[in-house]
Amino acid sequence: MPNRTDAARVAWLNERLALGFIHTSRTWIDEDLISALLVAGVLSANVEPAGVATAHIAEGGALPDELRRPINAMSVAQSLGIANETARGKLARLVDSGTLQRAGEGFILSAATVASPPLGQAMRAFVGAIAAFAAGLSDVRACGMDGAGLAPPTPALGGLAVRLCTAHVLRWIDHARSLHPSIGLPGLYVLLALGHIVGTSLRLPPADPGAAEGLSPAPGLDPVTIADLARFTGMPHETLRRQVLKLQTAGLVVREGHGCDLALTNPVVVGRWTEMRDQSMIRADQLVGKLRLAGVIIDKPEQG
């Protein structure tokens, strides 16, 4: 049975992976968080039925368009907790821009788009985040990763890693919506980013002073300013101020001088974040198992 410190460290690493995914996704979809997540949801649905053996979605190993399963607007909207009309409008604009393609009653992200330079660059950046996630798990000896790491990179293995980790992150985001279903994806992103950089998962009561040990870079555990949040998220100051005010009103965030922090005196916040932390451990174990089965993660030979 994993102890609380292990769960806290894995949750923090899991948060970093998810936020890294969101950041890299936004860089090629006009900095639009909702559109970026819609594209990720479409991609995940397109290739999921193909299974681990054939889902080669990276450069040089794309799944053919005819094997991609289209997903309709309502399904992808529900999977992300987005209003149907919002999703329909953004999906239509993504089709108009050539990012997505219509296929029957649904949408696909074509093999040509997957192989295009902007998406390829974003995928390579996400593979870097996956490598950091695996290295972090190995450093703290969690999820059976002691002495394990990523296999030498190939386009096929990179595609498998991206597919499996994208599905993992989208499921994590869906679960994170339970923190406060009414705040929307932009507010959720700000909340998760704030929670990560102040080390919320590592501070949940009863706090363990040594929980941050072994994590690189070690997180800060103090309130942060809007400027700190802006540097981390890449969002404009005014947008962040509005989102933080909404989170304060919802009882999720508190202001301390010029800084802001999660409301860890609110038992509802603590309970829901604790549940998410513990679920992160379970889901990370499952993800590592899938990555091992796919040959993405391997045991490294001992160095003598």
RODO-2510 file (C-alpha; in nm, 4 decimals, decimal comma):
residues 304
     n   res          X          Y          Z
     1     m     0,0000     0,0000     0,0000
     2     p     0,1617     0,3307    -0,1048
     3     n     0,2257     0,5780     0,1739
     4     r     0,1070     0,9374     0,1766
     5     t     0,4480     1,0781     0,0821
     6     d     0,4698     0,8568    -0,2270
     7     a     0,1183     0,9583    -0,3307
     8     a     0,2010     1,3273    -0,2822
     9     r     0,5161     1,3078    -0,4936
    10     v     0,3472     1,1132    -0,7722
    11     a     0,0557     1,3583    -0,7727
    12     w     0,2943     1,6537    -0,8054
    13     l     0,4750     1,4857    -1,0962
    14     n     0,1416     1,4004    -1,2549
    15     e     0,0342     1,7649    -1,2275
    16     r     0,3562     1,8726    -1,3984
    17     l     0,2942     1,6287    -1,6839
    18     a    -0,0638     1,7510    -1,7333
    19     l     0,0343     2,1174    -1,7214
    20     g     0,3197     2,0479    -1,9633
    21     f     0,0694     1,8891    -2,1997
    22     i    -0,1604     2,1912    -2,1784
    23     h     0,1289     2,4316    -2,2351
    24     t     0,2620     2,2508    -2,5414
    25     s    -0,0899     2,2109    -2,6842
    26     r    -0,1630     2,5823    -2,6533
    27     t     0,1517     2,6793    -2,8391
    28     w     0,0165     2,5658    -3,1769
    29     i    -0,3581     2,6361    -3,1337
    30     d    -0,3379     3,0163    -3,1047
    31     e    -0,2945     3,0001    -2,7261
    32     d    -0,6599     2,8872    -2,6981
    33     l    -0,6863     2,6387    -2,4117
    34     i    -1,0317     2,5067    -2,4979
    35     s    -0,9486     2,4548    -2,8667
    36     a    -0,6212     2,2833    -2,7732
    37     l    -0,8018     2,0396    -2,5441
    38     l    -1,0712     1,9767    -2,8055
    39     v    -0,8026     1,8819    -3,0592
    40     a    -0,6409     1,6532    -2,8011
    41     g    -0,9780     1,4956    -2,7265
    42     v    -1,0413     1,4358    -3,0964
    43     l    -0,6952     1,2830    -3,1430
    44     s    -0,7334     1,0556    -2,8420
    45     a    -1,0745     0,9320    -2,9608
    46     n    -0,9490     0,8853    -3,3181
    47     v    -0,6656     0,6490    -3,2273
    48     e    -0,7892     0,4806    -2,9083
    49     p    -0,9647     0,1864    -3,0821
    50     a    -0,6507     0,1057    -3,2811
    51     g    -0,4819    -0,0292    -2,9705
    52     v    -0,1250    -0,0033    -2,8500
    53     a     0,0209    -0,2076    -3,1346
    54     t    -0,0937     0,0165    -3,4225
    55     a    -0,1404     0,3658    -3,2770
    56     h     0,1748     0,5135    -3,4327
    57     i     0,0698     0,8758    -3,4334
    58     a     0,4067     1,0475    -3,4360
    59     e     0,6058     1,1726    -3,7296
    60     g     0,6908     0,8834    -3,9606
    61     g     0,4344     0,6437    -3,8153
    62     a     0,0925     0,8072    -3,8410
    63     l    -0,2232     0,5986    -3,8180
    64     p    -0,3967     0,6119    -4,1594
    65     d    -0,7046     0,8350    -4,1730
    66     e    -0,9319     0,5450    -4,2653
    67     l    -0,8431     0,3726    -3,9347
    68     r    -0,9183     0,6810    -3,7237
    69     r    -1,2533     0,6742    -3,5448
    70     p    -1,4402     1,0042    -3,5888
    71     i    -1,5881     1,1609    -3,2757
    72     n    -1,8850     1,3965    -3,2776
    73     a    -1,9024     1,7366    -3,1118
    74     m    -2,1310     1,6292    -2,8283
    75     s    -1,9084     1,3381    -2,7259
    76     v    -1,5855     1,5371    -2,7171
    77     a    -1,7626     1,8248    -2,5371
    78     q    -1,8969     1,5922    -2,2690
    79     s    -1,5579     1,4283    -2,2215
    80     l    -1,4059     1,7678    -2,1371
    81     g    -1,7002     1,9296    -1,9593
    82     i    -1,7424     2,1972    -2,2293
    83     a    -2,0817     2,3388    -2,3287
    84     n    -2,2032     2,1783    -2,6518
    85     e    -2,2502     2,5085    -2,8345
    86     t    -1,9025     2,6277    -2,7328
    87     a    -1,7511     2,3031    -2,8571
    88     r    -1,9444     2,3138    -3,1857
    89     g    -1,8317     2,6699    -3,2581
    90     k    -1,4662     2,6027    -3,1828
    91     l    -1,4653     2,2720    -3,3719
    92     a    -1,6151     2,4477    -3,6761
    93     r    -1,3402     2,7102    -3,6646
    94     l    -1,0768     2,4361    -3,6317
    95     v    -1,2193     2,2755    -3,9471
    96     d    -1,2181     2,6102    -4,1276
    97     s    -0,8520     2,6616    -4,0328
    98     g    -0,7617     2,3154    -4,1620
    99     t    -0,6589     2,1805    -3,8207
   100     l    -0,9423     1,9250    -3,8052
   101     q    -1,1259     1,7435    -4,0809
   102     r    -1,4873     1,6293    -4,0944
   103     a    -1,5464     1,2564    -4,1390
   104     g    -1,9111     1,1557    -4,1623
   105     e    -2,0886     1,2935    -3,8564
   106     g    -1,7655     1,3482    -3,6629
   107     f    -1,4162     1,4926    -3,6677
   108     i    -1,0660     1,3564    -3,7126
   109     l    -0,7144     1,4948    -3,6833
   110     s    -0,5649     1,3692    -4,0077
   111     a    -0,2313     1,1953    -4,0513
   112     a    -0,1120     1,4890    -4,2621
   113     t    -0,1887     1,7335    -3,9817
   114     v    -0,0199     1,5095    -3,7259
   115     a     0,2934     1,5085    -3,9438
   116     s     0,2898     1,8861    -3,9958
   117     p     0,5744     2,0903    -3,8379
   118     p     0,3658     2,2825    -3,5788
   119     l     0,2023     1,9714    -3,4327
   120     g     0,5206     1,7687    -3,4662
   121     q     0,7080     2,0299    -3,2643
   122     a     0,4367     2,0292    -2,9968
   123     m     0,4444     1,6505    -2,9794
   124     r     0,8215     1,6459    -2,9409
   125     a     0,7891     1,8972    -2,6562
   126     f     0,5296     1,6737    -2,4909
   127     v     0,7601     1,3727    -2,5287
   128     g     1,0144     1,5808    -2,3350
   129     a     0,7555     1,6306    -2,0604
   130     i     0,6892     1,2550    -2,0596
   131     a     1,0623     1,1888    -2,0223
   132     a     1,0747     1,4295    -1,7263
   133     f     0,7733     1,2526    -1,5729
   134     a     0,9407     0,9116    -1,6069
   135     a     1,2685     1,0466    -1,4674
   136     g     1,0851     1,2006    -1,1732
   137     l     0,9111     0,8740    -1,0913
   138     s     1,2465     0,6960    -1,1100
   139     d     1,4101     0,9559    -0,8835
   140     v     1,1479     0,9061    -0,6108
   141     r     1,1296     0,5291    -0,6762
   142     a     0,7550     0,5287    -0,7343
   143     c     0,5237     0,3194    -0,9557
   144     g     0,7897     0,0512    -0,9987
   145     m     1,0155     0,2978    -1,1810
   146     d     1,3265     0,2499    -0,9674
   147     g     1,6000     0,1872    -1,2243
   148     a     1,3629     0,2226    -1,5206
   149     g     1,3348     0,4880    -1,7891
   150     l     1,2256     0,5612    -2,1446
   151     a     1,3492     0,3345    -2,4218
   152     p     1,5732     0,4905    -2,6901
   153     p     1,3423     0,7206    -2,8898
   154     t     1,1911     0,6196    -3,2224
   155     p     0,8970     0,7799    -3,4072
   156     a     0,6755     0,4799    -3,3304
   157     l     0,7584     0,4735    -2,9586
   158     g     0,7188     0,8503    -2,9410
   159     g     0,3739     0,8153    -3,0938
   160     l     0,2759     0,5460    -2,8461
   161     a     0,3974     0,7581    -2,5545
   162     v     0,2050     1,0611    -2,6783
   163     r    -0,1166     0,8649    -2,7328
   164     l    -0,1124     0,6896    -2,3971
   165     c    -0,0117     0,9992    -2,2029
   166     t    -0,2634     1,2211    -2,3837
   167     a    -0,5443     0,9847    -2,2851
   168     h    -0,4065     0,9775    -1,9292
   169     v    -0,3950     1,3571    -1,9054
   170     l    -0,7465     1,4014    -2,0465
   171     r    -0,8851     1,1557    -1,7910
   172     w    -0,6976     1,3444    -1,5173
   173     i    -0,8411     1,6777    -1,6332
   174     d    -1,1902     1,5248    -1,6354
   175     h    -1,1413     1,4088    -1,2754
   176     a    -0,9942     1,7472    -1,1752
   177     r    -1,3207     1,9136    -1,2776
   178     s    -1,4674     1,7745    -0,9532
   179     l    -1,2698     2,0422    -0,7676
   180     h    -1,5391     2,2872    -0,8789
   181     p    -1,7423     2,1949    -1,1908
   182     s    -1,8683     2,5499    -1,2506
   183     i    -1,5362     2,7322    -1,2986
   184     g    -1,4713     2,6242    -1,6591
   185     l    -1,1517     2,5018    -1,8202
   186     p    -0,9576     2,8328    -1,8062
   187     g    -1,0330     2,8656    -1,4348
   188     l    -0,9440     2,5014    -1,3791
   189     y    -0,6110     2,5540    -1,5570
   190     v    -0,5282     2,8499    -1,3318
   191     l    -0,6313     2,6532    -1,0224
   192     l    -0,4211     2,3517    -1,1194
   193     a    -0,1222     2,5686    -1,2103
   194     l    -0,1436     2,7540    -0,8792
   195     g    -0,1857     2,4293    -0,6864
   196     h     0,1189     2,2829    -0,8561
   197     i     0,3611     2,5705    -0,8058
   198     v     0,2712     2,6055    -0,4360
   199     g     0,3028     2,2273    -0,3872
   200     t    -0,0545     2,1666    -0,2709
   201     s    -0,0325     1,7867    -0,3052
   202     l     0,2780     1,7939    -0,0839
   203     r     0,1133     2,0105     0,1833
   204     l    -0,2161     1,8341     0,2394
   205     p    -0,2678     1,7666     0,6114
   206     p    -0,1107     1,5992     0,7866
   207     a     0,1813     1,7627     0,6047
   208     d     0,5096     1,5782     0,5579
   209     p     0,8049     1,8214     0,5617
   210     g     1,0128     1,5773     0,3572
   211     a     0,7573     1,5222     0,0806
   212     a     0,9373     1,7552    -0,1609
   213     e     1,2675     1,5683    -0,1264
   214     g     1,3747     1,3910    -0,4429
   215     l     1,1644     1,6116    -0,6714
   216     s     1,3560     1,8136    -0,9257
   217     p     1,3143     2,1014    -0,9439
   218     a     1,1737     2,1107    -0,5916
   219     p     0,8505     2,3132    -0,5736
   220     g     0,8001     2,6222    -0,3638
   221     l     0,5504     2,5884    -0,0832
   222     d     0,4560     2,9531    -0,0330
   223     p     0,1913     3,1838    -0,1850
   224     v     0,2785     3,3233    -0,5280
   225     t     0,1983     3,6480    -0,7036
   226     i    -0,0048     3,7017    -1,0190
   227     a     0,3267     3,7760    -1,1927
   228     d     0,4540     3,4305    -1,0867
   229     l     0,1389     3,2719    -1,2275
   230     a     0,1749     3,4695    -1,5494
   231     r     0,5307     3,3446    -1,6005
   232     f     0,4255     2,9857    -1,5362
   233     t     0,1073     2,9800    -1,7468
   234     g     0,1899     3,2326    -2,0178
   235     m    -0,1499     3,3958    -1,9602
   236     p    -0,1979     3,7764    -1,9513
   237     h    -0,1964     3,9445    -1,6089
   238     e    -0,5500     4,0823    -1,6423
   239     t    -0,6902     3,7457    -1,7457
   240     l    -0,5231     3,5858    -1,4449
   241     r    -0,6539     3,8509    -1,2074
   242     r    -1,0092     3,7868    -1,3265
   243     q    -0,9689     3,4104    -1,2964
   244     v    -0,8125     3,4323    -0,9495
   245     l    -1,0980     3,6586    -0,8359
   246     k    -1,3488     3,3981    -0,9573
   247     l    -1,1576     3,1270    -0,7715
   248     q    -1,1584     3,3407    -0,4565
   249     t    -1,5324     3,3928    -0,4857
   250     a    -1,5764     3,0164    -0,5218
   251     g    -1,3766     2,9623    -0,2001
   252     l    -1,0943     2,7792    -0,3751
   253     v    -0,8189     3,0411    -0,3480
   254     v    -0,7151     3,2880    -0,0769
   255     r    -0,5068     3,6045    -0,1065
   256     e    -0,2206     3,6598     0,1353
   257     g    -0,0752     4,0067     0,0878
   258     h     0,0338     4,0251    -0,2753
   259     g     0,0300     3,6469    -0,3117
   260     c    -0,2348     3,3823    -0,3618
   261     d    -0,2635     3,0263    -0,2382
   262     l    -0,5115     2,7420    -0,2382
   263     a    -0,7665     2,7591     0,0411
   264     l    -0,6237     2,4736     0,2464
   265     t    -0,8367     2,5748     0,5446
   266     n    -1,1450     2,4881     0,3370
   267     p    -1,2287     2,1236     0,4148
   268     v    -1,4062     2,0791     0,0803
   269     v    -1,0955     2,1891    -0,1118
   270     v    -0,8718     1,9677     0,1000
   271     g    -1,1029     1,6671     0,0610
   272     r    -1,1336     1,6957    -0,3155
   273     w    -0,7638     1,7646    -0,3717
   274     t    -0,6741     1,4700    -0,1451
   275     e    -0,9015     1,2446    -0,3495
   276     m    -0,7402     1,3698    -0,6703
   277     r    -0,3924     1,3129    -0,5223
   278     d    -0,4748     0,9536    -0,4301
   279     q    -0,6376     0,8887    -0,7696
   280     s    -0,3214     1,0241    -0,9345
   281     m    -0,1205     0,7456    -0,7735
   282     i    -0,3572     0,4795    -0,9049
   283     r    -0,3700     0,6288    -1,2544
   284     a     0,0057     0,6788    -1,2713
   285     d     0,0552     0,3113    -1,1805
   286     q    -0,1823     0,2164    -1,4623
   287     l    -0,0077     0,4477    -1,7090
   288     v     0,3368     0,3088    -1,6268
   289     g     0,2010    -0,0421    -1,6768
   290     k     0,0717     0,0503    -2,0233
   291     l     0,3965     0,2239    -2,1155
   292     r     0,5912    -0,0850    -2,0090
   293     l     0,3640    -0,3132    -2,2109
   294     a     0,4147    -0,0890    -2,5139
   295     g     0,7922    -0,0961    -2,4720
   296     v     0,8103     0,2788    -2,4066
   297     i     0,9455     0,2241    -2,0536
   298     i     1,2177    -0,0318    -1,9973
   299     d     1,4435    -0,1363    -1,7111
   300     k     1,7850     0,0214    -1,7444
   301     p     2,0912    -0,2014    -1,7016
   302     e     2,2784    -0,1498    -1,3783
   303     q     2,5970     0,0481    -1,4166
   304     g     2,8924    -0,1241    -1,2568
***
